[in-house]
Every structure is written in C-alpha cells, then in structure tokens.
C-alpha cells in the first residue's frame, strides 16, 4: 500500500475519518529482530479484561507463542471489573503466572471506578452511590497497581514511545448528571503536546493508549453510545491531529476486529495535517459487541478474546488483529510512516 491510500479528499476531511483497506488474512511472521532496512520492534496491545482472567491468561500464552521477544504489552483500560484492590491483586497474580514482556503500559478505564456502585463486593447498591467510597481511593488503587502517581505516563517498547492517557476525575463525583466521561487537566494536555512534539522532532512514530474512543473514528464510535465519552474531545483531537505518525489505540466498545473500520485515518480540520493520524480499535478480552442495526449494540455471544500485534519498522507500522480463542490472525494492515524510524546513520 502506498501513502496515497491514506490521502483524504475534501469530502473525507469533512467526514472526519477515512476507512483503510486491510488484507483478509495476516501472514506468519518472517522477520527477526532486523528487517531488510533496519530494526523491527514487535509489541502487543490488549484491553477490557474486566475480570475475565481465564481469557487473559490464554491471551498472554498465545502472545508469547507468536511474539516471544515482544518489546512490550499495552493494556488500554478496564483492567478490573470494578476497581477493588483484591481484583487488582487477582489480575497481578494471573499476569505473573503467565509469560509476559518486561515492559507493560497500563491505561486506566471506566471499570476502575465502579467500586462506588457496590455497598460491598457482593451487594450492588447504585441507589446509594457512592456507598462511602472516595474518588481519591479509586485513583490510589490504580496507582499502586500501575506503579506510578499519574494516569498519564510514557513507556518505551524497544525504543518506540508509548504514551498512556486517562481521566483525572471520575465525572459523577463532580456532576451528578454524568458517569464515565473523561476529563483531562491542562497539565495532561500540555504534557501530551510536549511529548508528541519531542518525538516528532526526532522523527519517531508515537503509540498512544487510551481506554475511551474518540468520536467518529473506529468501530462503534459513530454510535450514539460512544459519541460523548470525552468532555474535551476537540482539544484532544486538535493535539493528536497535528501529527501524521501518531497511532491511537482505544478500547471500551468491545467491538469486533472483523469489522471494516477497525483501523481508520482521522483528519482534524484546522491542524494543517490533511492526512490525519491513525486510530485503532483494540477490541476486548472479555465479551465482544457489534452494531444491532437500530442505533445500539448487541453482544456477539460465545467465545470472544481478541487483541493486536504491532510491528514497527523504519518505513511502516504493521498492525495485526488476533483471535486468541482460535489462535488465528484475522487481518492486518500496513501503515506507511512519513518519517524514517530506527537505525540512525553514523
């Protein structure tokens, strides 16, 4: 695929997103650490575990089999079903029992804030929300698990920068009409701008993990259920939209990677970038969903356990969709880079 496939016409820019064609079946890996023109870094992305630890273990085992030298693992939120400390402990225990890369990037999701819906772990009590649970305690639980003190962070997967974003407030504590909407501080926005500028100046692609999808991007985001996840969507889009070699990975919808808009190119008017940036659906470990044809969604039922492999080389990024239940590749797409990455001359 050449770069012209990513150019968007004026009509496409107005629509905001352009679909990318993909191959029906990914081919087995043939390159080692170095490709024909420089280094190849392979890493993996999952999301929406939500307590499905059996499938999480299966995914980790399969990822180790297909990518034993993985540069890292990104998990785009909904690590736990509700955010209890014992659920984080169960997740850690499962993680430690299965092979996994050393570098891991954990993003926060809305399910990390669901303790307040429960009077105790066995008693759902949404009518008395927040049931004595403080907002601060929910963030502290995530920070202890992730080993940091902010929801946003930067990690390196074999030299590829990976940025995690996340909400810094649980919206319902601040407005009773809201629930899971994402709010980001000026500090997080400034940090994101600075890090994207830093890596752009170094001609490096940047991988961004965020749990909630941006509107009018990948599968599900044209649905009314997912059009209002961010309280400041235009500000976030305006920052991401300036950079052609940014790759945004989002979860939350659990929508199937077999859908045609699993990867799109999002153009943000006014940014000066007419080619946009790449947005990728991360699917889910726990339960798949798809459009119900009536403006809502419906569960796919049966076994569902999907995720991604990402391969970064000097001239392109290959994104592969994986089914961990059947241990098969679903599809892949190659996204050309606008700046050469990898081996430095001299």
C-alpha positions as CSV (number, residue, x, y, z in Angstrom):
1,X,0.0,0.0,0.0
2,X,1.4,3.4,-0.9
3,X,0.9,6.6,1.0
4,X,-1.6,7.8,-1.5
5,X,-4.1,5.3,0.0
6,X,-4.1,7.5,3.1
7,X,-4.8,10.8,1.4
8,X,-8.2,12.1,2.2
9,X,-10.3,14.2,-0.1
10,X,-12.0,17.4,1.0
11,X,-15.2,15.4,1.4
12,X,-13.4,12.8,3.6
13,X,-11.9,15.5,5.7
14,X,-15.3,16.9,6.4
15,X,-16.5,13.4,7.5
16,X,-13.5,13.2,9.8
17,X,-12.4,9.6,9.2
18,X,-11.4,7.6,6.2
19,X,-11.5,3.8,6.2
20,X,-8.3,1.9,5.5
21,X,-8.3,-1.3,3.4
22,X,-6.9,-4.4,5.1
23,X,-5.9,-7.8,4.0
24,X,-8.2,-10.7,4.7
25,X,-5.5,-12.8,6.4
26,X,-2.3,-11.9,8.0
27,X,0.8,-13.8,7.0
28,X,3.1,-15.5,9.6
29,X,6.0,-13.5,10.9
30,X,9.1,-14.0,8.8
31,X,11.4,-11.2,10.1
32,X,13.6,-11.4,13.1
33,X,15.0,-8.5,15.1
34,X,16.1,-6.7,11.9
35,X,14.1,-6.3,8.8
36,X,15.6,-5.6,5.4
37,X,16.0,-1.9,6.1
38,X,16.5,-1.7,9.9
39,X,15.1,-2.7,13.2
40,X,11.7,-4.3,13.7
41,X,10.0,-3.8,17.1
42,X,7.1,-6.0,17.8
43,X,4.7,-5.4,20.7
44,X,1.1,-6.2,21.6
45,X,-2.0,-4.4,22.8
46,X,-5.0,-5.7,24.7
47,X,-7.9,-4.1,26.5
48,X,-11.1,-4.7,28.5
49,X,-10.1,-7.6,30.7
50,X,-12.8,-6.8,33.2
51,X,-12.2,-9.9,35.4
52,X,-12.0,-12.4,32.6
53,X,-8.7,-13.8,33.9
54,X,-9.0,-17.1,32.1
55,X,-9.1,-15.5,28.7
56,X,-6.4,-13.0,29.9
57,X,-4.2,-15.9,30.6
58,X,-5.0,-17.5,27.2
59,X,-4.1,-14.2,25.5
60,X,-0.8,-13.9,27.3
61,X,0.1,-17.5,26.4
62,X,-0.8,-17.0,22.8
63,X,1.1,-13.7,22.6
64,X,4.2,-15.4,24.0
65,X,3.9,-18.1,21.4
66,X,3.6,-15.7,18.4
67,X,5.9,-13.0,19.8
68,X,8.3,-14.4,22.4
69,X,10.6,-11.4,22.1
70,X,7.9,-8.8,22.5
71,X,9.1,-5.3,23.1
72,X,6.1,-4.7,25.4
73,X,2.5,-5.0,26.2
74,X,0.0,-2.2,26.3
75,X,-3.4,-2.7,28.0
76,X,-5.9,0.0,27.2
77,X,-8.0,0.1,30.3
78,X,-10.8,-1.8,32.1
79,X,-8.1,-3.9,33.8
80,X,-10.6,-4.9,36.6
81,X,-14.4,-5.5,36.7
82,X,-14.9,-2.8,39.4
83,X,-11.6,-1.5,40.8
84,X,-11.4,-3.3,44.1
85,X,-7.9,-3.8,45.5
86,X,-8.5,-7.6,45.6
87,X,-9.4,-7.5,41.9
88,X,-6.1,-5.8,41.1
89,X,-4.4,-8.5,43.1
90,X,-6.1,-11.2,41.2
91,X,-5.1,-9.6,37.9
92,X,-1.5,-9.3,39.1
93,X,-1.5,-13.0,40.2
94,X,-2.8,-14.1,36.7
95,X,-0.3,-11.8,35.0
96,X,2.6,-13.2,37.0
97,X,1.6,-16.9,36.3
98,X,1.8,-16.4,32.5
99,X,4.7,-15.3,30.3
100,X,4.8,-11.6,29.5
101,X,7.2,-8.9,28.4
102,X,9.1,-6.9,31.0
103,X,7.7,-3.5,29.7
104,X,4.0,-3.0,30.3
105,X,1.9,0.1,29.8
106,X,-1.3,0.1,31.9
107,X,-4.1,2.7,31.0
108,X,-7.0,3.4,33.3
109,X,-10.6,2.6,32.2
110,X,-14.0,3.3,33.5
111,X,-14.4,0.0,35.2
112,X,-11.6,1.0,37.6
113,X,-14.2,3.4,39.1
114,X,-17.1,1.0,39.8
115,X,-16.5,0.3,43.4
116,X,-18.9,3.1,44.5
117,X,-21.8,1.2,42.8
118,X,-21.4,-1.5,45.5
119,X,-22.2,-1.5,49.2
120,X,-19.7,-4.4,49.5
121,X,-18.3,-6.7,46.8
122,X,-21.4,-8.9,46.9
123,X,-24.1,-6.2,47.1
124,X,-24.9,-3.9,44.2
125,X,-26.3,-0.6,45.6
126,X,-26.4,2.0,42.8
127,X,-29.2,3.9,44.5
128,X,-26.9,4.8,47.4
129,X,-23.9,5.7,45.2
130,X,-21.0,6.2,46.2
131,X,-21.5,4.0,49.3
132,X,-18.7,5.7,51.3
133,X,-16.1,5.2,48.6
134,X,-14.0,8.3,47.9
135,X,-12.8,9.3,44.4
136,X,-9.2,9.6,45.7
137,X,-9.2,6.0,46.9
138,X,-10.0,4.7,43.4
139,X,-7.1,6.6,41.9
140,X,-4.8,5.3,44.7
141,X,-5.7,1.7,43.9
142,X,-4.8,2.2,40.3
143,X,-1.6,4.0,41.1
144,X,-0.5,1.2,43.5
145,X,-1.1,-1.4,40.8
146,X,0.4,0.5,37.9
147,X,3.4,1.7,40.0
148,X,3.1,5.4,39.2
149,X,1.3,8.5,40.5
150,X,-0.4,9.9,37.4
151,X,-2.9,8.4,35.0
152,X,-0.7,9.5,32.1
153,X,2.7,8.1,31.5
154,X,5.4,7.3,28.9
155,X,7.0,3.9,28.3
156,X,9.4,2.6,25.7
157,X,8.7,-0.6,23.9
158,X,12.1,-1.4,22.3
159,X,12.7,2.3,21.6
160,X,9.1,3.0,20.4
161,X,7.5,5.6,22.7
162,X,4.2,4.6,24.2
163,X,2.0,7.2,25.9
164,X,-0.9,6.4,28.2
165,X,-3.8,8.9,28.7
166,X,-6.7,8.8,31.1
167,X,-9.3,10.6,33.0
168,X,-8.2,12.6,36.1
169,X,-11.6,12.8,37.6
170,X,-14.5,10.4,37.8
171,X,-17.2,12.6,36.4
172,X,-20.1,11.6,38.6
173,X,-18.3,12.9,41.7
174,X,-18.3,16.3,40.1
175,X,-21.6,16.3,38.2
176,X,-24.5,14.0,39.2
177,X,-25.7,14.0,35.6
178,X,-22.5,12.4,34.4
179,X,-21.0,8.9,34.8
180,X,-17.9,7.7,32.9
181,X,-17.0,10.8,30.9
182,X,-13.2,11.5,30.5
183,X,-11.8,14.8,31.9
184,X,-8.2,15.7,31.3
185,X,-6.3,18.5,33.1
186,X,-4.3,21.3,31.5
187,X,-1.3,19.6,32.8
188,X,-2.0,16.4,31.0
189,X,-2.8,18.2,27.7
190,X,0.4,20.2,28.0
191,X,2.4,17.0,28.7
192,X,0.9,15.3,25.7
193,X,1.7,18.3,23.4
194,X,5.2,18.4,24.6
195,X,5.9,14.6,24.3
196,X,4.4,14.5,20.7
197,X,6.4,17.5,19.7
198,X,9.6,15.9,21.2
199,X,9.2,12.6,19.3
200,X,8.1,14.4,16.1
201,X,11.3,16.3,16.2
202,X,13.1,13.0,16.5
203,X,11.2,11.6,13.5
204,X,9.7,8.8,15.6
205,X,6.2,7.3,15.5
206,X,4.3,7.6,18.7
207,X,1.9,5.0,20.1
208,X,-0.9,6.4,22.4
209,X,-3.1,4.2,24.6
210,X,-6.4,5.5,25.9
211,X,-9.4,3.5,27.1
212,X,-12.2,5.6,25.7
213,X,-12.5,6.0,21.9
214,X,-12.7,9.4,20.2
215,X,-15.9,10.2,18.3
216,X,-16.2,9.4,14.6
217,X,-13.1,7.2,14.5
218,X,-13.1,3.4,14.8
219,X,-15.9,0.8,15.0
220,X,-18.7,1.8,17.3
221,X,-17.8,5.5,17.6
222,X,-20.5,6.7,15.2
223,X,-23.0,5.1,17.5
224,X,-24.7,7.4,20.0
225,X,-23.4,5.2,22.8
226,X,-19.8,6.3,22.2
227,X,-20.0,9.8,20.8
228,X,-19.7,11.7,24.1
229,X,-17.0,9.8,26.0
230,X,-14.8,12.9,26.3
231,X,-15.7,16.2,27.9
232,X,-12.9,17.9,25.9
233,X,-12.8,15.9,22.6
234,X,-12.0,18.8,20.3
235,X,-8.9,19.8,22.4
236,X,-7.6,16.2,22.4
237,X,-8.3,15.8,18.7
238,X,-6.6,19.1,17.9
239,X,-3.4,17.9,19.6
240,X,-3.3,14.4,18.1
241,X,-4.4,15.6,14.7
242,X,-1.2,17.6,14.0
243,X,0.9,14.5,13.8
244,X,0.9,12.1,10.9
245,X,2.9,9.4,12.7
246,X,0.7,9.1,15.8
247,X,-1.2,5.9,16.4
248,X,-4.0,6.0,18.9
249,X,-5.3,2.7,20.3
250,X,-8.6,2.8,22.1
251,X,-10.9,0.2,23.7
252,X,-14.1,0.4,25.7
253,X,-16.5,-0.6,22.9
254,X,-15.5,-4.3,22.7
255,X,-16.4,-4.1,19.0
256,X,-15.2,-6.9,16.8
257,X,-11.9,-6.6,14.9
258,X,-13.6,-8.3,12.0
259,X,-15.4,-5.1,11.2
260,X,-14.1,-3.0,8.3
261,X,-13.5,0.2,10.4
262,X,-11.2,-1.5,12.9
263,X,-8.5,1.0,11.7
264,X,-9.2,4.4,10.3
265,X,-7.3,7.6,9.5
266,X,-8.8,10.6,11.4
267,X,-8.4,14.0,9.9
268,X,-8.8,17.0,12.2
269,X,-9.7,20.2,10.3
270,X,-7.6,23.2,11.2
271,X,-4.5,21.2,12.2
272,X,-2.7,21.6,8.9
273,X,-2.4,17.8,8.6
274,X,-4.5,16.7,5.7
275,X,-3.5,13.1,6.1
276,X,-4.6,12.7,9.7
277,X,-3.4,10.2,12.2
278,X,-4.1,6.5,12.7
279,X,-6.8,5.2,15.1
280,X,-7.0,1.5,16.0
281,X,-9.7,-0.4,17.8
282,X,-8.3,-2.7,20.5
283,X,-11.4,-5.0,20.7
284,X,-11.5,-6.8,24.1
285,X,-10.5,-9.8,26.1
286,X,-14.0,-10.0,27.7
287,X,-17.1,-10.3,25.6
288,X,-17.5,-8.9,22.0
289,X,-20.1,-6.5,20.8
290,X,-21.3,-5.2,17.5
291,X,-23.9,-2.9,15.9
292,X,-27.5,-4.1,16.4
293,X,-28.7,-2.2,13.3
294,X,-31.0,0.0,15.4
295,X,-28.6,2.6,16.7
296,X,-27.4,0.4,19.6
297,X,-25.3,-2.7,20.0
298,X,-25.6,-6.4,20.7
299,X,-23.4,-9.0,22.2
300,X,-21.7,-11.4,19.8
301,X,-22.1,-14.2,22.3
302,X,-19.9,-17.3,22.6
303,X,-16.2,-17.2,23.0
304,X,-14.5,-13.8,22.3
305,X,-10.9,-12.9,23.0
306,X,-9.2,-10.5,20.6
307,X,-6.2,-8.2,20.6
308,X,-3.4,-6.7,18.4
309,X,0.2,-7.2,17.4
310,X,2.1,-4.1,16.2
311,X,5.3,-4.2,14.2
312,X,7.3,-1.0,13.8
313,X,10.0,-0.8,11.2
314,X,11.8,2.1,9.6
315,X,9.3,2.8,6.9
316,X,6.0,1.4,8.2
317,X,3.8,0.1,11.0
318,X,2.1,-3.2,10.5
319,X,-1.0,-3.8,12.7
320,X,-2.3,-7.4,13.0
321,X,-5.7,-8.4,14.5
322,X,-5.5,-11.7,16.5
323,X,-8.2,-14.1,17.8
324,X,-6.8,-15.7,20.9
325,X,-9.5,-18.3,21.2
326,X,-8.8,-19.8,17.7
327,X,-5.2,-18.7,17.8
328,X,-5.5,-17.3,14.3
329,X,-4.8,-14.0,12.6
330,X,-7.9,-12.1,11.5
331,X,-6.4,-9.4,9.3
332,X,-3.6,-7.0,9.0
333,X,-2.8,-3.5,7.6
334,X,0.4,-1.7,6.8
335,X,0.5,2.0,7.5
336,X,3.4,3.9,5.9
337,X,5.4,6.2,8.1
338,X,6.1,9.7,6.9
339,X,9.5,9.8,8.7
340,X,12.1,7.0,8.7
341,X,12.5,5.4,12.1
342,X,15.0,3.0,13.5
343,X,18.7,2.8,12.8
344,X,20.5,6.1,12.9
345,X,23.3,6.9,10.5
346,X,26.7,7.2,12.0
